[in-house]
C-alpha cells in the first residue's frame, strides 16, 4: 500500500481529532498470547482430523508459535496446558521458549479428561477425587513457579446433567475449598483467572456457569483472583461488552480467551462471525483506559489477551495468524473512536449521534495504518502472505501425522 494511501488516512483521522502516532504507540504495546494447544490436533465431539506437520511435543509447539510472533510482533508468550504440555524439565522448556524470543504464559490445569472426573473434579462427591483434582491445581502452581508464569487460568467442566444428580450447594463449597487452597499456594506475583461457561459438557448445571459466579469466588478469595472472559462461553444474546465494562469497574477483569461463536462454544477463528462484538469489547476497554481513576487504568493495563480456539479443519499456523490479525484489526479500529465526541452526544441525549460516533470508527479500513505500523516495526506488511510464501509450512511436514493433540 502506497505512502499516499497512508497520508490520506492520516489526514482523514486528524480532521476527526485522532492522533495516529498515539494510535500506533498503543498498537505496538498490544500483546496477544497464543495457546500451545492451538498448534496441535484438536477437534469436536465427533472427530479429530489429523493434520500433517503438527507439533509432536511442547518444544515444537513453541517453534510454531515463534513463527506467528516473528511475522506479527504481537505474540511474545504462549499458554501451556497441563498435562498436554507436561515435560520432565520445565526449565529446559522455558529456556527453549526464550531462545525463540518467547516466554511461557498462563498455565492451564486440565480437570476434565481423567476417568475419575466423569462426575466432577473438585466438586466430586468422592473426597479422594477432590483431593486428586486439588493436588493437580497445586502442581500447576509449582509449574508456574518454574516457568516464571504470572497467570493460572482455570476452567472447570464440573457440573451435572440431571436434577438431583449432585448437591449444588455442597459442590459450591467444595469448589471454593479447592480454589482457596490453590490461592494460598500462589506467590504474590501470581494471578488466578477464573473462567466460567454457561453449559457443556454439563447440561443441567455448570458449577461456575456465569461471570457473576466467577466474580463472587474472586471476591471471596482475594485481590489476586480475577475473572477470565471467554467470548464463546455465554448464552445467546449475552452482552459481553457490558460484562467487560462491569468487571473493569470492579477491578476484576483479568483477561480474555478470544474466539468466535455462531451457536455455542464454537471456538472458531477470532472475529470470523461477529467482528463488531470484538470491536465493541475494545471500545469499553479503551474507554476505561481514559478514566481518571488510577485503579481502573491499572486494571486495563493488566488485562491478559489470550486466544483459545479449536482448529478442527483449518491449518494450524495460518488459523492462528488469522485470529491474531483479526484482533489487531479490531483493536486498531477501536483506537479511532473519538471518545470526547461520544460523550458530548451522550450529554446532549443524542442517541443516534453517540451510536454514530462509535460505529464510524468500525467502518474505517485500517489497512493503511497497519501496513505503516508493520513497516516501522520491520515486519512483513502482510504477515499471512509472508507465511504462505515461506517454506516453513512445507518444512514441518516431515513431522508427519499423529502429533500432539488434546
Wavefront OBJ file of the C-alpha trace (Angstrom):
o trace
v 0.000 0.000 0.000
v 1.385 3.397 -1.021
v 2.576 6.231 1.194
v -0.171 8.260 -0.449
v -2.837 5.939 0.984
v -1.452 6.359 4.482
v -1.149 10.143 4.073
v -4.805 10.344 3.076
v -5.788 8.138 6.029
v -3.757 10.288 8.412
v -5.310 13.479 7.056
v -8.763 11.995 7.471
v -8.137 10.972 11.084
v -6.511 14.266 12.036
v -9.664 16.025 10.867
v -11.560 13.858 13.366
v -9.167 14.701 16.206
v -7.345 11.358 16.172
v -3.556 11.350 16.717
v -2.205 8.430 14.688
v 1.171 8.494 16.411
v -0.591 7.802 19.707
v -2.679 5.117 17.994
v 0.457 3.407 16.676
v 2.075 3.605 20.110
v -0.853 1.734 21.618
v -0.884 -0.788 18.784
v 2.791 -1.535 19.356
v 2.022 -2.235 23.025
v -0.687 -4.797 22.181
v 0.297 -8.358 23.135
v -1.815 -11.421 22.396
v -0.982 -14.775 23.971
v -1.381 -17.810 21.749
v -2.225 -21.257 23.186
v 0.098 -24.217 22.782
v -2.908 -26.461 22.105
v -3.912 -24.313 19.150
v -0.900 -25.623 17.241
v -1.742 -29.297 17.773
v -4.534 -31.521 16.507
v -7.876 -30.773 18.094
v -11.481 -31.498 17.329
v -15.151 -31.504 18.144
v -17.197 -34.181 19.890
v -17.267 -36.035 16.583
v -13.805 -36.287 15.082
v -10.217 -35.103 15.280
v -8.941 -34.590 11.737
v -5.218 -35.149 11.995
v -3.015 -32.793 10.007
v 0.466 -33.337 8.679
v 3.145 -31.248 10.299
v 1.543 -30.559 13.663
v 3.961 -30.414 16.612
v 4.878 -33.678 18.270
v 5.812 -32.142 21.624
v 5.692 -28.842 23.525
v 9.056 -27.764 22.148
v 7.776 -27.913 18.573
v 4.625 -26.052 19.614
v 6.806 -23.144 20.697
v 8.669 -23.280 17.387
v 5.375 -22.858 15.536
v 4.310 -20.089 17.897
v 7.585 -18.305 17.150
v 6.521 -18.124 13.501
v 3.338 -16.284 14.472
v 5.199 -13.861 16.720
v 8.010 -13.310 14.239
v 5.584 -12.333 11.486
v 3.235 -10.183 13.569
v 5.279 -8.907 16.514
v 2.149 -9.434 18.602
v 2.539 -12.767 20.381
v 5.549 -12.943 22.722
v 4.006 -15.511 25.091
v 2.464 -18.965 24.797
v -0.016 -20.503 27.242
v 0.553 -24.112 28.247
v -1.928 -26.812 29.280
v -1.048 -29.485 31.809
v -0.749 -32.435 31.268
v -0.871 -31.821 27.484
v 2.417 -29.910 27.775
v 3.927 -31.872 30.633
v 7.717 -32.225 30.433
v 10.349 -33.560 32.787
v 12.264 -30.296 32.893
v 10.272 -27.046 32.746
v 13.469 -25.043 32.990
v 14.524 -26.603 29.693
v 11.161 -25.699 28.120
v 11.486 -22.152 29.454
v 14.997 -21.838 28.003
v 13.764 -23.173 24.668
v 10.979 -20.588 24.612
v 13.381 -17.774 25.444
v 15.786 -18.899 22.702
v 12.913 -18.358 20.255
v 12.127 -14.882 21.608
v 9.125 -16.157 23.567
v 8.117 -16.712 27.159
v 5.767 -19.178 28.810
v 2.450 -17.528 29.602
v -0.567 -18.775 31.504
v -0.568 -22.274 32.989
v -3.875 -24.081 32.416
v -4.723 -27.118 34.585
v -6.708 -29.912 32.931
v -9.503 -31.231 35.121
v -11.778 -32.785 32.521
v -10.027 -35.721 30.848
v -9.348 -38.154 33.661
v -11.711 -41.099 34.084
v -12.098 -40.122 37.735
v -13.604 -36.767 36.722
v -16.702 -38.105 34.968
v -18.898 -36.813 37.822
v -16.741 -33.808 38.637
v -13.227 -32.953 39.716
v -13.008 -30.505 42.633
v -16.792 -30.814 43.099
v -16.921 -34.612 43.011
v -18.840 -36.267 45.856
v -15.839 -38.568 46.409
v -13.281 -36.808 48.655
v -10.440 -38.844 47.111
v -11.259 -37.456 43.656
v -11.497 -33.941 45.038
v -8.084 -34.405 46.637
v -6.611 -35.630 43.357
v -8.020 -32.638 41.477
v -6.818 -30.137 44.070
v -3.353 -31.687 44.020
v -3.275 -31.083 40.265
v -4.087 -27.426 40.851
v -1.212 -27.224 43.320
v 1.051 -28.989 40.809
v 0.263 -26.242 38.309
v 1.205 -23.571 40.846
v 4.596 -25.279 41.183
v 4.949 -25.416 37.387
v 4.159 -21.693 37.179
v 6.966 -21.046 39.658
v 9.388 -22.968 37.430
v 8.263 -21.340 34.201
v 8.059 -17.808 35.586
v 4.373 -17.619 34.687
v 2.170 -14.968 36.228
v -1.278 -16.332 35.409
v -3.056 -19.540 36.336
v -6.051 -19.888 34.043
v -8.822 -22.083 35.449
v -11.765 -23.605 33.617
v -13.807 -26.408 35.183
v -16.048 -28.793 33.263
v -17.694 -29.695 36.579
v -21.475 -29.797 36.547
v -24.442 -32.141 36.328
v -26.740 -33.383 33.572
v -29.831 -34.164 35.637
v -31.782 -32.696 38.554
v -30.779 -34.406 41.773
v -27.515 -35.727 40.334
v -25.492 -33.593 42.732
v -25.948 -31.320 45.718
v -25.396 -27.870 44.177
v -24.668 -26.085 47.448
v -22.194 -28.727 48.609
v -20.484 -28.538 45.228
v -20.249 -24.766 45.614
v -18.487 -25.221 48.960
v -16.112 -27.830 47.536
v -15.226 -25.542 44.627
v -14.305 -22.719 46.980
v -12.333 -25.094 49.193
v -10.150 -26.155 46.249
v -9.727 -22.636 44.887
v -8.808 -21.321 48.308
v -6.138 -23.959 48.828
v -4.668 -23.129 45.423
v -4.880 -19.387 46.081
v -2.896 -19.719 49.304
v -0.158 -21.632 47.453
v 0.406 -18.871 44.877
v 3.262 -16.396 45.105
v 2.373 -12.682 45.498
v 3.204 -12.110 41.810
v 0.690 -14.676 40.526
v -2.925 -14.227 39.494
v -5.763 -16.736 39.455
v -8.015 -16.177 36.431
v -11.400 -17.845 36.955
v -13.253 -18.769 33.774
v -16.946 -19.573 33.509
v -19.175 -21.338 30.984
v -22.949 -21.455 30.785
v -23.141 -25.101 29.674
v -21.221 -28.008 28.115
v -20.135 -30.650 28.830
v -22.679 -30.473 31.661
v -26.198 -29.557 30.530
v -28.323 -29.208 33.689
v -25.976 -27.004 35.665
v -22.332 -25.959 35.494
v -20.610 -25.237 38.791
v -19.220 -21.905 37.542
v -21.861 -21.003 34.995
v -21.519 -17.255 34.534
v -19.396 -14.194 35.232
v -21.265 -13.415 38.439
v -20.310 -16.741 39.995
v -16.676 -16.319 38.905
v -16.690 -12.770 40.290
v -18.159 -13.953 43.589
v -15.412 -16.558 44.014
v -12.775 -13.943 43.148
v -14.108 -11.543 45.781
v -14.041 -14.247 48.432
v -10.534 -15.384 47.535
v -8.756 -12.029 47.434
v -7.160 -9.443 45.127
v -5.047 -11.986 43.231
v -8.186 -13.681 41.888
v -9.887 -12.187 38.829
v -12.383 -13.170 36.145
v -11.466 -14.525 32.723
v -13.975 -13.870 29.918
v -14.127 -16.480 27.153
v -16.077 -14.900 24.306
v -17.720 -18.236 23.449
v -18.930 -19.126 26.939
v -22.202 -17.185 27.089
v -25.847 -17.815 26.358
v -27.129 -16.450 23.023
v -27.689 -12.714 23.103
v -25.397 -12.032 26.064
v -23.959 -8.519 26.026
v -20.285 -9.321 26.529
v -19.246 -5.670 26.320
v -21.498 -4.940 29.302
v -19.845 -7.732 31.303
v -16.417 -6.381 30.352
v -17.270 -2.834 31.432
v -18.764 -4.037 34.726
v -15.736 -6.168 35.623
v -13.303 -3.393 34.737
v -15.202 -1.021 37.002
v -14.944 -3.592 39.790
v -11.189 -4.032 39.103
v -11.730 -7.747 38.494
v -11.282 -8.261 34.746
v -8.167 -10.416 34.482
v -8.194 -11.490 30.863
v -9.834 -12.935 27.785
v -9.955 -16.146 25.851
v -10.783 -14.861 22.383
v -12.618 -17.000 19.821
v -15.796 -16.725 17.740
v -19.165 -18.414 18.088
v -22.261 -18.750 15.964
v -24.299 -21.024 18.244
v -22.482 -22.093 21.403
v -18.827 -22.609 22.319
v -17.850 -22.995 18.666
v -14.188 -21.967 19.188
v -13.962 -20.519 15.682
v -11.278 -18.143 14.405
v -11.499 -14.865 16.321
v -13.546 -12.194 14.571
v -14.834 -14.565 11.909
v -18.519 -14.422 12.935
v -19.152 -11.114 14.713
v -16.197 -8.721 14.410
v -18.345 -5.831 15.625
v -18.674 -7.512 19.024
v -14.883 -7.732 19.279
v -14.627 -4.054 18.320
v -17.195 -3.098 20.981
v -15.300 -5.060 23.637
v -12.223 -2.989 22.837
v -14.338 0.165 22.875
v -15.247 -0.487 26.507
v -11.638 -1.272 27.399
v -10.263 1.851 25.729
v -12.982 3.985 27.231
v -11.864 2.771 30.659
v -8.215 3.393 29.748
v -9.037 7.117 29.767
v -10.615 7.005 33.235
v -9.485 9.404 35.954
v -9.318 6.515 38.437
v -5.791 5.061 38.524
v -7.119 1.675 39.696
v -9.333 1.437 36.617
v -6.401 2.281 34.346
v -4.251 -0.297 36.148
v -6.917 -2.966 35.589
v -6.949 -2.166 31.868
v -3.144 -2.243 31.686
v -3.062 -5.751 33.180
v -5.707 -7.434 31.017
v -4.329 -10.647 29.501
v -5.415 -11.046 25.875
v -5.295 -14.737 25.017
v -6.501 -16.853 22.113
v -8.434 -20.055 22.851
v -9.839 -21.713 19.770
v -10.076 -25.175 18.268
v -8.706 -25.508 14.761
v -10.600 -28.595 13.634
v -10.417 -28.272 9.849
v -8.009 -25.359 9.372
v -4.242 -25.475 9.072
v -2.866 -24.548 12.472
v -0.429 -21.687 11.916
v -2.490 -19.820 9.279
v -5.567 -20.086 11.516
v -3.639 -18.629 14.441
v -2.289 -15.856 12.249
v -5.794 -15.003 11.071
v -7.096 -14.804 14.654
v -4.232 -12.628 15.840
v -4.521 -10.278 12.868
v -8.288 -10.007 13.340
v -7.766 -8.972 16.963
v -5.213 -6.375 15.905
v -7.562 -5.013 13.238
v -10.497 -4.540 15.605
v -8.242 -3.030 18.261
v -6.930 -0.563 15.665
v -10.473 0.396 14.702
v -11.460 0.894 18.333
v -8.488 3.233 18.757
v -10.103 5.509 16.163
v -13.132 6.233 18.356
v -13.283 9.880 19.390
v -14.416 9.421 22.984
v -14.998 13.138 23.524
v -17.404 13.155 20.610
v -19.249 10.165 22.047
v -19.514 11.787 25.476
v -20.761 15.075 24.039
v -23.539 13.240 22.198
v -24.415 11.317 25.357
v -24.727 14.541 27.356
v -26.969 16.049 24.669
v -29.167 12.969 24.774
v -28.321 12.437 21.106
v -28.850 8.677 20.858
v -28.065 8.287 17.163
v -25.205 10.764 17.330
v -23.492 8.746 20.064
v -24.063 5.479 18.209
v -22.707 7.011 15.009
v -19.582 8.280 16.752
v -18.798 4.705 17.823
v -19.828 2.910 14.646
v -17.986 5.302 12.321
v -14.644 4.102 13.691
v -15.594 0.490 12.958
v -16.315 1.316 9.322
v -12.820 2.653 8.544
v -10.425 0.497 6.531
v -7.347 0.416 8.787
v -5.145 -1.396 6.259
v -3.029 1.725 5.529
v -2.468 2.187 9.268
v -1.463 -1.426 9.888
v 0.826 -1.537 6.857
v 2.593 1.620 8.019
v 2.861 0.233 11.552
v 4.447 -3.011 10.364
v 6.902 -1.178 8.133
v 8.028 0.852 11.154
v 8.481 -2.383 13.112
v 10.400 -4.117 10.335
v 7.655 -6.713 9.913
v 6.044 -8.048 6.737
v 3.177 -5.712 5.810
v 1.057 -8.803 5.072
v 2.024 -11.496 7.627
v -0.314 -14.130 6.185
v 1.076 -13.716 2.682
v 4.607 -13.795 4.067
v 3.944 -17.070 5.881
v 2.279 -18.749 2.919
v 5.161 -17.775 0.648
v 7.745 -19.106 3.123
v 8.945 -22.688 3.244
v 8.072 -23.261 6.921
v 4.700 -24.872 6.256
v 6.341 -27.367 3.901
v 9.401 -27.933 6.078
v 7.335 -29.114 9.058
v 5.580 -31.794 7.001
v 8.465 -34.108 7.917
v 6.779 -34.399 11.313
v 4.090 -36.491 9.635
v 0.670 -37.126 11.165
v -0.265 -38.055 14.698
v 1.429 -35.225 16.519
v 0.437 -33.664 19.804
v -3.288 -33.338 20.387
v -5.731 -32.870 23.221
l 1 2 3 4 5 6 7 8 9 10 11 12 13 14 15 16 17 18 19 20 21 22 23 24 25 26 27 28 29 30 31 32 33 34 35 36 37 38 39 40 41 42 43 44 45 46 47 48 49 50 51 52 53 54 55 56 57 58 59 60 61 62 63 64 65 66 67 68 69 70 71 72 73 74 75 76 77 78 79 80 81 82 83 84 85 86 87 88 89 90 91 92 93 94 95 96 97 98 99 100 101 102 103 104 105 106 107 108 109 110 111 112 113 114 115 116 117 118 119 120 121 122 123 124 125 126 127 128 129 130 131 132 133 134 135 136 137 138 139 140 141 142 143 144 145 146 147 148 149 150 151 152 153 154 155 156 157 158 159 160 161 162 163 164 165 166 167 168 169 170 171 172 173 174 175 176 177 178 179 180 181 182 183 184 185 186 187 188 189 190 191 192 193 194 195 196 197 198 199 200 201 202 203 204 205 206 207 208 209 210 211 212 213 214 215 216 217 218 219 220 221 222 223 224 225 226 227 228 229 230 231 232 233 234 235 236 237 238 239 240 241 242 243 244 245 246 247 248 249 250 251 252 253 254 255 256 257 258 259 260 261 262 263 264 265 266 267 268 269 270 271 272 273 274 275 276 277 278 279 280 281 282 283 284 285 286 287 288 289 290 291 292 293 294 295 296 297 298 299 300 301 302 303 304 305 306 307 308 309 310 311 312 313 314 315 316 317 318 319 320 321 322 323 324 325 326 327 328 329 330 331 332 333 334 335 336 337 338 339 340 341 342 343 344 345 346 347 348 349 350 351 352 353 354 355 356 357 358 359 360 361 362 363 364 365 366 367 368 369 370 371 372 373 374 375 376 377 378 379 380 381 382 383 384 385 386 387 388 389 390 391 392 393 394 395 396 397 398 399 400 401 402 403 404 405 406
